[in-house]
């Protein structure tokens, strides 16, 4: 059977996963009466909850006796490590662009990676049936984007389709028949080259491992594209690192191929196919799996370096061990090292003389997803505020700069620009996009964006859209002021009392309600001033033998502020931590004892 290997790339929420749903349905991957779920490729719980793709996944559909191996990739730059590896497995890409929004920051990110590999994209202008769509403008913006990214003449001469992924149609013209996705299948067959199976099948077997998985029966499973040769079940192979070191020799216990949403065991895989194999014990992502006669590794794509670091430590609060069953530093370390194996964009380093580990990644979202996965697995952690990774280039301290694209209602542009300038942002572009909205493009240090998203949503009344992408390393831009207000710290351990919180509400906003467990040194609210204040949330009303009408009515508390995981990590200062357990998120000071805190402050000053 003939093959085509393609990846679907796009900015987050431009419709990649929905389009794959329709390709599966129209190719007959599902029976007519088969129960299916929306966004079938987003199988991970967190992906379904957040409506984003986190892990790249492959599927396979057959149409007119041709097999299409399709890879659905993440749209967030935080998960760019997935995108970079996946693109080396395919021969073509389908670039999906929202006809209303046009190319966005992550469109630029994934497209630059595809063009650098020499791939010739097919552009699909999606959601053309939306009221505010402007396919002609989006088309011109895509051309300008390709040109600015250094595309060659072949890449600039890209074919275009107009589509609605949700409705399941694609056409060559905007006013086409709007029946099905046949035009997309046809265009992929014509435009994307077929893997050169005939000449490559005669060479020794070689495959570059791009993703790592696991199975309770099969053990480690590595997925990749067969670059050369034929693979048979039971064959002996060797694993070679990117440096050329042989790490193990093993026998292939099973070959799995993608068929629809499932993987099926097959007896033989040929050059060009995307398969998963099991039987190895050490081989991992970016290693070359090859015949014993092969000595040279397949070159692996370089991965962009991490830009932020967060310290993970054991939970040493008074409530440690109440919720989770994985609390030891050894268990946390093993889990983080396991994450590094499958996620090449994350780096882990031991912190000397402590039970902590520095975890470096692409952004707050990527680190937040890792923490959320760990808490669901039963881990308890203490997590520090994110810190930016600095580089010294020719003796000069450099920091990561990000390009931020913001779409806001016109009335909020002044506030947004003011906040960006306070965070050392440099305005690059500002233009009206119609319908009372403005697009602002700014270059801003990564550290200026830590904690800004929540403030941005407040400033724009929840209507603004902020997207960010790594731009470059530039000399240090100077200090940026942090959180303006101090915090309210509990001075007692026990259950909070409504009467105490009610009487303290004039001091600030609370993060807890009545009847919640608190401990000494725990942060329970935000002070209305710029200094920290220790308060007693356990102080009840003194009983007397005098009662008057109306004095014993129940107090009414203001609804407490509840942080999500990424918000909590971004909110804290350097002397604070987030206690993460399967059931709770608590903010706390690093040093719970007030005398120890004062001692450390004196030493620091």
N, C-alpha and C positions, 0 to 999 in steps of 0.2 A: 504494500500500500504506500502511496506517495505521502510525503510529510511536509508540513509547514510549521515552523516554530515561531510564535509571536508573543510579545509582551504588550499588555495594555497599560499605558502610562498616562497620568493626568494629575492635576492639582486635586487636593482632598475635596470630596463632595461634588466632583464634576460628573459622576455617574459610571465609574469603571465597573464596579461590582454588579450594578443593576444591568449593565449591558451584557456581562458574562452570563447572568441569569437567562436573558433572552436568547443568547447564542446556544446555550444548553437546551432550552426548550425547542427551538426551531430546528435543531439538528437531530432531534429525536432521542436525546440522552435520557429524557424522562418518558415514562409511559403516559398515555392520555389521562389515565385515572390515578396516576401516582401523586401522593400528597407531597407538595414541595413547600419550602420556606422562602421568603423574600431574602435577597442577598445571601444566597446559598454558600458563596465562597467565604463569607465572614463567619467562620465556624467557631471562633474563639468567643467566650462569654463577654470579654471586655470589648471586642470589636462590635458585637451586637448592641451592647449597652451604649457605647459612645458613637456608633454609626460611622466608624472609620476602619480602614484596613491597616493592621499592624504588621502582620506576617505575610510575606509573599507566598502565594499558593498556586499550584499548577492544576490544570484540568485538561481533558482531551475530548474533542468532539469529532465525529466523522460526518462529512458532507460530500456528496457526489464521489464517493470512493476515495476521498482524500482525508487524511487525519490531520487535524489542527491541534497542536499542543499549545495551549493558551496559559500564560502566566498573568495573574492579577497582582499588581504591585501596590505597595503603600503610597499614599500621596503626601504624607508629612515628611519634611526634610529630616526630622528627628529619627526616622527609620530609613534613612538614605543608605545605610549599610546593606539593607535588604535589596534595594533597587540596584545598587552598583554590581552586586554579585549576579543577580538574576539576568541583567542585560547581556552578560557574557554567554548565556545559554541560548539566546534566540537569534534569528536571522532577520527579524523585522520588528517594528513597533507600530502600534496603533495609538496615536496621540489624540486623546479626547479633550476637547476644549468646550467649555460652557459658552454658548452663542451669546449669552447676555453679559457674562463677566469678562470674557476674553481670557488671554493668557494671564496666569497668576504666578506668584513667586515659586511655588513648587512645580508649576509647568516648566518654568525656566530651569529649575534644578534638574529634573529628570530628563528634559530634552537635551541639556548640555552634555549629560552622561551618554545619551544615545548617539548624538552627533559625533562625539569624540571617538566612539567605537566604530564609526563609519556606517551606522545603520541609516536607512532611508525611511523616514516616518511616513505613515499614511495619516492624514489629518481628518478627524471626524468632528464636525461642529455639532455638538450635542444640545439637546433641549431647545431646538429651534421652534418648537411649538409654544414656548413661553411667551407671555405678552411683551416683556421687555427685551426680547432677543433681537440682536443686530448682527446677523451672520456675516455681512459684508465687512463691517468694522472688525469683527473678530478675525476674519480671514486675513485682512491687512496687518493686524497686530501680530498674528502668527508669523507672517512673512518677515516682518521687521524683527521679531524675536530671533528667528533662524539666522537672519543676516547678522545681527549683533553677536550671535554666538559663533560666528565664523563658519557657517555651513557652506559646503562646496556647491557648485552649480547643479549637480545631480540631486543633492538634498533640498536645494531651494525649489526645484521643480517637483514639488510634492503634490500628489493627488488629494482631492478633497471630497468628502461625502457630507451630506446634511442628514441629521438623524434625531430620533427621539428614543433613547435607550429604554425608557419606561414603557413606551407604547410599542417597542419592538420593530422599528422600521429604520431603514437607511436608504437614501437615494442620491444619485449623482447631481440632481438639480433640486432646488428648494421647493419647487412645485411638482415633485414627482408623484408616483402612485401611492407611496406611503403604505405598502403592503407588508413587507417583511425585510429581513436582513440579507437577502441573497446578494445585493449589490456589494455588501461588505465582504462576504465570503469570496465572491468573484474577484474583487480587487486584491484581496490578500493573495489569491492564487497567482494573479498576473504580476503583482508588484514585489512580493517577497520571494527571494530565491529559495529553491529546494536544497536541503542539506546534500552535499556531494557524497552520497552513500556508496556509489559503485567503486570509485577509486579508494575511498577511505576504508572500506570493509576489508581490503587486502592487507592493511597494516596491523601491527600489534594493538591490542585494546588499550585505550586511554580515556579517562574521564576526570574532569575537574569537579570536586565536591563543592556544591554551592549552598546547600542547606542541610542541617542536621536535625534528625528527629529521633524518637524512641518508641519502642513497642514492648509491652510486658512479655511477649513470647519471642520476638525476634531480636530484641536488644537494640543496639545502635543501628540507625538507618540513615544512610547518606543519599542525597538526591543530587543529580547533575545530568549534564548532557553528554552522551557518548561522542567524543571528539573523533575517535578512530577505532577501527576494529570491530569484532563481533564478540559479545559476552554471552557465555552459557552458564547456567546454574551448576555449581560444583567446581567451577574453574578457580585455579589458584591465582591470586593477585598480590601486588605489593602496594603499600601506601608511601608516597614520597612527599616530604614537606616542601614549601615554596623555596627553601634554601638548598634542596637537593638531598636531604638526609632521608634514609629509609627507616621508617619508624615501626613497620610491622609487615609480616606476610600472613595472608589469611585465605580461607576458602569461602567463596560466595555461597551463602546458605539459601538465599532467595533473591530473585529479581522481580520487582514490582513495577508495573506500568500504569499510567493514569488512563482510566477509561470512564468518562463522565466524572462524577464526583468521587468515585471509588478507585482504589488501586487493586489491580488483579495480578496474580502471580503469572509470569510468563517464563518460557524455557530459554528464550534467546532474545537479545537486544542488539540492534545494529546501529551503525554510525548515524548520528543525527537525532536519534530518539532521546527523550527525557525520561529517565528511569530512576528508581530507588533501589539500593542494594543493601543487604545485611550480611553479617558474618564478621565484621571488623570489631576490634575492641578499643583501639586508640585513635584511628584516623578521624579527622575532623574537617571543618569548613576550610576551604582554600588549599587542601591537600590534593595531590594527584593520585588517583587510583588507576593502576596500570598493570599490564602484563609484566612478569618478572624480567623480560628482556629489555624493558624500558628503564633508562637511568635518569633522563632529564625531566623535570617537572613542567607542566603546562603553566605559562605565565598567568598569575592571578591579578585581577584588577586592584590597584592601590586604593585603600580606603581612606576617606577624609578623616583627619584627626579629631578627637573629642574636643569640645569647647568648654564644658563645665564639669566640675567635680563635686560630689556629695559624699560626706563621711557616713558610713553605715556602722553602727555599733550595737552592742547588746543592750537590751532594755534593763536598766538598773534602777528603775523607779520603785517605790514601795508596792506598786500593784503588779510587778513583774511576775509572769507565770500564771496569772489569773485566766487569761483568754487563750493563749497559744500553747502549743506543745513543742515548738522548736525555738529554743531560747539561748542555746549555747553558741559561743563564738565559732567553734569548730564546725557546727552544722551550718551556720550562716556563711562561713567561708567556702565550704564545699558547694553550697547552692550558687554563690556568686561566680565561682570558677566554672561551674557547669553552664551558667548563662553566657560566660565569655566564649565558650566553645562554639555555641550556636549563633551568638550575636557578636560578630567581629567588630562592630562599632563601639562596643563597651570594653573598657579596660579596668582591671582591679589591681590594687596595690595594698600591701599590709601597711598599717600605720605603726611605726616603731613604738615599743613599750606600751602597747594598749591592746584592748580587744576590739579594735576598730579597723575598718577597711575603707580606703578611698576608691570610690566608684566613679569613673569618668565616662561621659557620654555626649551625645549630640545636643541635648536640650532637656528642659524640665519635663516635657511630656514623656520622653523616652525613659527617663529615670523614674517618673511617676508610675508608668505602666509596669516597670520591673518591681517597684515596691508594692503596687496593688496586687500583682500576681503572687508575690511572696506572702503577703498577709492572708490571702485566700488559701494558701497552702499551710497555714498554721504558724507562721513565723511571727515573732515579736522583735521589733527593732527600735533603735533611736536613730533619728536622721537629722543631719545638720543642715544649715542653710547652704544652697548651692554657691560654689565659688568658681570664678572664671579661671580657665587655664591660660597662663601667660607663656609667651615664647620670647627668647632673647635672640634677636637677629642682628648680627654684626655689633653686638654689645648694647643694643637698644632694646628696652622692654616693649614688646608688642602685645596687643590684645585683640581678640576676635571682634570683628565688626559685622553686624547683620543688616541686611536690606529689609526694611519693614514696609509693607504695603497695607495701607489703611483705607477702608471705604466707610465714610460716615455721612450722616445728614449734614447739610450745609451749616446748620446752627451750632454744631459742636466743633467745627474746624478750628476755631480760635483756641479753645481749651486744649484740644489735642496737640496742636503745634506748640503751645506754651509748655505742656508737660514733656514733649519730646525734647525741646531745647534745654529744659532743666536736667534732662538725662543725657546731655551731650549729643543730642541728635542733630544731624545735618540734613536740612531739607534739600531733596534732589528734584522733586517734581510735585506739582499740585495742579490738578485740573478737574473741571466739572465733568461728571459722567452722565448728566441728565437726571431728570426726575428728582431734583433737589438733593442730589448726592455729590460728594467730592472725593476724589482719590488722592491720597497723600503718599508719596514715596520718600523715605528718609533712611539715611545711614546712621546707625546708632550702636554704641558698644554693647556687647552681649550682657554685661553686668548691669547696664541701664535698663534692660528689659526684665530682669529678675524681679518678680512681684508686680510688674506693671499691668499685666493683663486684667486683673481684678479691678484695679483703679480705672483702667480704660473703659471697662464695661459699665462702671458706675458713672463715669463722666459722660458717656454716650447713651445713658438710660437703657443699656442692653441692646442697642440697635447697631453698634459699630462692628465691623469685621476687621480683625488684625491678622496678617500673615507675615511670617518671617523666614528668612533664609540666610545662611552663612554667606558673607560677601568676600572678606579679605582679612588679613592681619595688618594692623596699623599701629604706629607708636601710641603709647599710653595717652589717653585723652584728658587725664586729670581726675580729681575726686568728684564723686556723684553723691549728693545727700541721700541718706537712707530714709527709713520710716520716721515720720514726723512726731509720732506720739509714743509715750511709754506704755507699759502694761500693768495690769492689776495682778498681783501675785498672792496666792493663798498663803497665810501664815499658820494654818492648822490642817490637820488630817481628819477626815470624816465625811459626813453627808451634808451637802449644802442646804441652807435653810432659807425659805422664801422671804421671811421677815428681814434677814440680814441682807440679802441681795436687793430687796426693795429699798432699804435705807442707804445702800451704796450706789444706787443707779445714777445719782447726780455726779458721781466721780468718773463715770465712763460707761462704755457699752460692754455687756457681758457675753461670754462665749458659752456659759453654762446656765442651766435652769435650776429649779429647786429639786432637792432629793437626789442629786448626782454625787458620785464619789469624787472627792478632791484630796490632794495631799500637799504638804508643805513644799513650796517651791514651784507648784504648778501654776501656769498662767491661766487665769479664769476670765480675763477681759482686757479691754484696751482703755488706758487711762485717758482722761480728757486733756491732760497736759503732756509735756515732753519727757517727764521723768517717770521711773517705775515707782509703784506704790504697793506696799504690803497691806492686805486687808484680811478681815476675818469673815468668811462666808458662812460660818457655823454658828454665829452669835444669835441665839433665839431671844424672844421677847420675855422680859422679866415678869414673873407672875406676882400679882398683888391681890389683896382681898377686896379691892374696889373695882366695881364694874359699872360702866355707863353705856347707855344706848349707842350702838354704832361703833364702838371702839374695837370690837372683835371681828369685824368683817374681814373676809379673806383678802389678802393683798393681791393686787394684779400686777404681774411682772411684764416688762417689755420682752417680746420674743427674742431669745438669744441669737447671736450670729453663729452660724454653723459653717465651718470651713470644709471644703473638699481637700483631697490629699495634696494636689499641686498648689492650691491656694495656701494651705497651711505651711508648706515648705518654703514658699516664696515670701510669706508674711514674717517669719521669724528673723531675729538678728543673729549676729555671730555668737553671742553668749547664750543662745537659746536652742532648743531641739524640739523635734516632733516625736512623740512616743506613738509608734504604730503597732497596733495589735489587730487580730482578726475582727474584733467587734468595736474598737474605739480608736479615735485619733485625739491625742491630748497634746497641748503645747506646754512646755516646761522650761525652766532655766537649766543650764548645764550643771551648775552647782545648786543643789536644792537648799542647803543650809545658808541662811542669810549672812552669818558671820564669815563663812568661807567666800561667799560672793563679794563681800566688802574687801576682804583680804586680796582677792584676785584683782579687783578694780584698782586698789592702791598700787599693786605691783605693776599693773599695765600702764598706769599714769606716771 
